[in-house]
Amino acid sequence: MCIRDREYFASCVRASAERIQTTCPRALVGLDLGFEDVPSLTGFFDRVPLASAVSGRPGESARVVLYRRPLEHRASSRPELARLVHRTVVEQLSALTGIGTDELDPALEPED
């Protein structure tokens, strides 16, 4: 593992959270956003997940966890990784909160 890659990924996650904090701060209330290197897979999966979103419970915050290595594998460059991280955060937050992606980030770039 390259420390610089992990640090860059962490900076992408922070930048995404800051962007959403500016456009739709209510989406981040009561939510923990973080990342792990790889998902813990149990059972059979036809695709490796890029992230997971877990609703909050009494006494626990909701969580969005991004998986660094699968996201890095899909990106061909650092700028593309930053875009993919942000898109993934927005999509997970939308699924978790019910807030539309256009409200979470009106300037979100369309998928290719």
Accessible surface in RSA format (square Angstrom, percent):
REM  Atomic radii and reference values for relative SASA: ProtOr
REM  Chains: A
REM  Algorithm: Lee & Richards
REM  Probe-radius: 1.40
REM  Slices: 20
REM RES _ NUM      All-atoms   Total-Side   Main-Chain    Non-polar    All polar
REM                ABS   REL    ABS   REL    ABS   REL    ABS   REL    ABS   REL
RES MET A   1   155.15  80.3  68.31  45.2  86.83 206.7  82.90  70.5  72.24  95.7
RES CYS A   2    48.75  36.9  37.00  41.3  11.75  27.6  25.75  65.2  23.00  24.8
RES ILE A   3   100.25  57.0  97.09  72.3   3.16   7.6  97.09  69.9   3.16   8.6
RES ARG A   4   173.10  72.7 170.17  86.7   2.93   7.0  62.09  84.9 111.01  67.3
RES ASP A   5    54.21  38.0  52.22  52.0   1.99   4.7   6.69  15.7  47.52  47.4
RES ARG A   6    82.19  34.5  82.19  41.9   0.00   0.0  15.21  20.8  66.98  40.6
RES GLU A   7   103.27  59.3  97.02  73.4   6.25  14.9  45.05  87.1  58.23  47.5
RES TYR A   8    52.09  24.3  46.95  26.7   5.14  13.4  40.49  30.4  11.60  14.3
RES PHE A   9     0.00   0.0   0.00   0.0   0.00   0.0   0.00   0.0   0.00   0.0
RES ALA A  10    20.75  19.1  19.15  29.6   1.60   3.6  20.02  28.2   0.73   1.9
RES SER A  11    41.88  35.4  37.87  50.5   4.01   9.2  30.18  64.3  11.70  16.4
RES CYS A  12     9.31   7.0   2.64   2.9   6.67  15.7   4.46  11.3   4.85   5.2
RES VAL A  13    11.32   7.5  11.32  10.3   0.00   0.0  11.32   9.8   0.00   0.0
RES ARG A  14   137.59  57.8 134.63  68.6   2.96   7.1  65.44  89.4  72.15  43.7
RES ALA A  15    55.38  50.9  49.38  76.2   6.00  13.6  51.22  72.1   4.16  11.0
RES SER A  16     3.43   2.9   0.78   1.0   2.65   6.1   2.73   5.8   0.70   1.0
RES ALA A  17    25.48  23.4  24.55  37.9   0.93   2.1  25.22  35.5   0.26   0.7
RES GLU A  18   114.01  65.5 109.40  82.8   4.62  11.0  47.01  90.9  67.01  54.7
RES ARG A  19    96.75  40.6  88.93  45.3   7.83  18.6  43.19  59.0  53.57  32.5
RES ILE A  20     0.00   0.0   0.00   0.0   0.00   0.0   0.00   0.0   0.00   0.0
RES GLN A  21    93.75  52.4  89.02  65.1   4.72  11.2  39.81  84.7  53.94  40.9
RES THR A  22   114.82  81.7  85.46  86.6  29.36  70.0  67.48  90.6  47.34  71.6
RES THR A  23    56.40  40.1  25.97  26.3  30.43  72.5  32.03  43.0  24.37  36.8
RES CYS A  24     5.04   3.8   2.21   2.5   2.83   6.7   2.95   7.5   2.10   2.3
RES PRO A  25    64.54  47.0  63.45  57.8   1.09   4.0  63.50  52.4   1.04   6.5
RES ARG A  26   142.35  59.8 126.99  64.7  15.36  36.6  65.29  89.2  77.07  46.7
RES ALA A  27     2.16   2.0   0.00   0.0   2.16   4.9   0.19   0.3   1.97   5.2
RES LEU A  28    29.81  16.6  20.67  14.8   9.14  23.0  21.05  14.8   8.77  23.6
RES VAL A  29   121.89  80.2  97.06  87.9  24.83  59.8 103.38  89.8  18.51  50.2
RES GLY A  30    49.59  61.2   0.00   N/A  49.59  61.2  34.79  95.5  14.80  33.1
RES LEU A  31    25.45  14.2   4.04   2.9  21.41  53.8   4.04   2.8  21.41  57.6
RES ASP A  32    80.09  56.1  75.77  75.4   4.32  10.2  25.26  59.5  54.83  54.7
RES LEU A  33    43.38  24.2  11.53   8.2  31.85  80.1  12.02   8.4  31.36  84.4
RES GLY A  34    26.67  32.9   0.00   N/A  26.67  32.9  24.73  67.9   1.94   4.3
RES PHE A  35    46.36  23.2  23.54  14.6  22.83  59.4  23.56  14.3  22.80  65.3
RES GLU A  36    84.09  48.3  80.18  60.7   3.91   9.3  32.44  62.8  51.65  42.2
RES ASP A  37    44.72  31.3  39.48  39.3   5.24  12.4  15.54  36.6  29.19  29.1
RES VAL A  38    86.85  57.1  80.14  72.6   6.71  16.2  80.14  69.6   6.71  18.2
RES PRO A  39    15.29  11.1   5.67   5.2   9.62  35.0   5.72   4.7   9.57  59.5
RES SER A  40   105.12  88.8  73.33  97.9  31.79  73.2  48.10 102.4  57.03  79.9
RES LEU A  41    81.37  45.3  49.82  35.6  31.55  79.3  50.04  35.1  31.34  84.3
RES THR A  42   117.22  83.4 103.61 105.0  13.61  32.4  77.13 103.6  40.09  60.6
RES GLY A  43    73.90  91.1   0.00   N/A  73.90  91.1  40.89 112.2  33.01  73.9
RES PHE A  44   186.71  93.4 155.81  96.5  30.90  80.4 159.24  96.5  27.47  78.6
RES PHE A  45   104.87  52.5  79.60  49.3  25.27  65.8  82.59  50.1  22.28  63.8
RES ASP A  46   127.90  89.6  93.71  93.3  34.19  80.8  34.71  81.7  93.19  92.9
RES ARG A  47   162.70  68.3 149.68  76.3  13.02  31.0  61.73  84.4 100.98  61.2
RES VAL A  48    72.87  47.9  66.46  60.2   6.40  15.4  66.46  57.7   6.40  17.4
RES PRO A  49    42.72  31.1  32.16  29.3  10.57  38.4  42.72  35.3   0.00   0.0
RES LEU A  50    32.52  18.1  28.25  20.2   4.26  10.7  28.25  19.8   4.26  11.5
RES ALA A  51    12.56  11.6   0.03   0.1  12.53  28.5   0.03   0.0  12.53  33.2
RES SER A  52    37.17  31.4  32.12  42.9   5.04  11.6  31.18  66.4   5.98   8.4
RES ALA A  53    37.41  34.4   8.09  12.5  29.32  66.7   8.09  11.4  29.32  77.7
RES VAL A  54    47.60  31.3  44.42  40.2   3.18   7.7  47.56  41.3   0.04   0.1
RES SER A  55    74.64  63.1  65.21  87.0   9.43  21.7  36.86  78.5  37.78  52.9
RES GLY A  56    38.04  46.9   0.00   N/A  38.04  46.9  11.64  31.9  26.40  59.1
RES ARG A  57   148.08  62.2 137.90  70.3  10.18  24.2  51.03  69.7  97.05  58.8
RES PRO A  58   138.92 101.2 107.78  98.3  31.13 113.2 120.21  99.3  18.70 116.2
RES GLY A  59    89.68 110.6   0.00   N/A  89.68 110.6  44.63 122.5  45.06 100.9
RES GLU A  60    94.78  54.4  77.07  58.3  17.70  42.2  35.87  69.4  58.91  48.1
RES SER A  61    47.04  39.7  31.86  42.5  15.18  35.0   5.85  12.5  41.19  57.7
RES ALA A  62    15.57  14.3  14.67  22.6   0.90   2.0  14.67  20.7   0.90   2.4
RES ARG A  63    93.69  39.3  93.59  47.7   0.10   0.2  31.78  43.4  61.91  37.5
RES VAL A  64     0.30   0.2   0.00   0.0   0.30   0.7   0.00   0.0   0.30   0.8
RES VAL A  65    23.27  15.3  23.27  21.1   0.00   0.0  23.27  20.2   0.00   0.0
RES LEU A  66     0.00   0.0   0.00   0.0   0.00   0.0   0.00   0.0   0.00   0.0
RES TYR A  67    20.93   9.8  20.93  11.9   0.00   0.0   0.63   0.5  20.31  25.0
RES ARG A  68     4.86   2.0   4.86   2.5   0.00   0.0   0.00   0.0   4.86   2.9
RES ARG A  69   125.12  52.5 122.10  62.2   3.02   7.2  21.89  29.9 103.24  62.6
RES PRO A  70    17.89  13.0   9.99   9.1   7.90  28.7  17.06  14.1   0.83   5.1
RES LEU A  71     0.00   0.0   0.00   0.0   0.00   0.0   0.00   0.0   0.00   0.0
RES GLU A  72    33.37  19.2  21.86  16.5  11.51  27.4  19.29  37.3  14.08  11.5
RES HIS A  73   161.37  88.2 132.98  92.4  28.39  72.6  90.28  93.0  71.09  82.7
RES ARG A  74   113.63  47.7  85.78  43.7  27.85  66.3  37.80  51.7  75.83  46.0
RES ALA A  75    18.51  17.0   2.01   3.1  16.50  37.5   2.70   3.8  15.81  41.9
RES SER A  76   102.06  86.2  61.37  81.9  40.68  93.7  55.08 117.3  46.98  65.8
RES SER A  77    53.62  45.3  38.27  51.1  15.35  35.4  43.89  93.5   9.74  13.6
RES ARG A  78   113.23  47.5 108.21  55.2   5.02  12.0  52.36  71.6  60.87  36.9
RES PRO A  79    79.36  57.8  73.05  66.6   6.31  22.9  78.61  64.9   0.75   4.6
RES GLU A  80    56.25  32.3  56.09  42.4   0.16   0.4  16.39  31.7  39.86  32.5
RES LEU A  81    11.76   6.6  11.76   8.4   0.00   0.0  11.76   8.3   0.00   0.0
RES ALA A  82    36.76  33.8  31.80  49.1   4.96  11.3  32.18  45.3   4.58  12.1
RES ARG A  83   114.98  48.3 107.43  54.8   7.55  18.0  40.76  55.7  74.22  45.0
RES LEU A  84    36.60  20.4  32.91  23.5   3.69   9.3  36.13  25.4   0.46   1.2
RES VAL A  85     0.08   0.1   0.08   0.1   0.00   0.0   0.08   0.1   0.00   0.0
RES HIS A  86     9.18   5.0   9.18   6.4   0.01   0.0   9.05   9.3   0.13   0.2
RES ARG A  87    35.86  15.1  35.86  18.3   0.00   0.0  10.74  14.7  25.13  15.2
RES THR A  88     7.87   5.6   7.85   8.0   0.02   0.0   4.92   6.6   2.95   4.5
RES VAL A  89     0.00   0.0   0.00   0.0   0.00   0.0   0.00   0.0   0.00   0.0
RES VAL A  90     0.00   0.0   0.00   0.0   0.00   0.0   0.00   0.0   0.00   0.0
RES GLU A  91    69.73  40.0  63.80  48.3   5.93  14.1  25.79  49.9  43.94  35.9
RES GLN A  92    41.32  23.1  41.32  30.2   0.00   0.0   0.00   0.0  41.32  31.3
RES LEU A  93     0.00   0.0   0.00   0.0   0.00   0.0   0.00   0.0   0.00   0.0
RES SER A  94    23.89  20.2  20.68  27.6   3.21   7.4   3.21   6.8  20.68  29.0
RES ALA A  95    85.41  78.5  44.89  69.3  40.52  92.2  57.47  80.9  27.95  74.0
RES LEU A  96    39.45  22.0  11.08   7.9  28.36  71.3  14.93  10.5  24.52  66.0
RES THR A  97    56.30  40.0  21.64  21.9  34.66  82.6  29.75  40.0  26.55  40.1
RES GLY A  98    68.44  84.4   0.00   N/A  68.44  84.4  35.82  98.3  32.62  73.1
RES ILE A  99    13.37   7.6   9.24   6.9   4.14  10.0  13.37   9.6   0.00   0.0
RES GLY A 100    32.96  40.6   0.00   N/A  32.96  40.6  26.05  71.5   6.90  15.5
RES THR A 101    52.27  37.2  49.39  50.1   2.88   6.9  19.39  26.0  32.88  49.7
RES ASP A 102   107.51  75.3  97.99  97.5   9.52  22.5  44.01 103.6  63.50  63.3
RES GLU A 103    79.72  45.8  71.36  54.0   8.36  19.9  37.04  71.6  42.68  34.8
RES LEU A 104     0.00   0.0   0.00   0.0   0.00   0.0   0.00   0.0   0.00   0.0
RES ASP A 105     2.53   1.8   1.66   1.7   0.87   2.0   0.00   0.0   2.53   2.5
RES PRO A 106   100.74  73.4  69.00  62.9  31.74 115.4  70.56  58.3  30.18 187.6
RES ALA A 107    74.98  68.9  54.42  84.0  20.56  46.8  64.55  90.9  10.43  27.6
RES LEU A 108    35.83  20.0  17.74  12.7  18.08  45.5  17.74  12.5  18.08  48.7
RES GLU A 109    95.67  54.9  92.19  69.7   3.48   8.3  40.23  77.8  55.43  45.3
RES PRO A 110   117.12  85.4  99.19  90.4  17.93  65.2 106.70  88.1  10.42  64.8
RES GLU A 111   125.74  72.2  96.89  73.3  28.84  68.7  26.73  51.7  99.01  80.8
RES ASP A 112   192.10 134.6 120.10 119.5  72.00 170.3  72.56 170.8 119.54 119.2
END  Absolute sums over single chains surface
CHAIN  1 A     6993.2       5386.2       1607.0       3772.0       3221.2
END  Absolute sums over all chains
TOTAL          6993.2       5386.2       1607.0       3772.0       3221.2
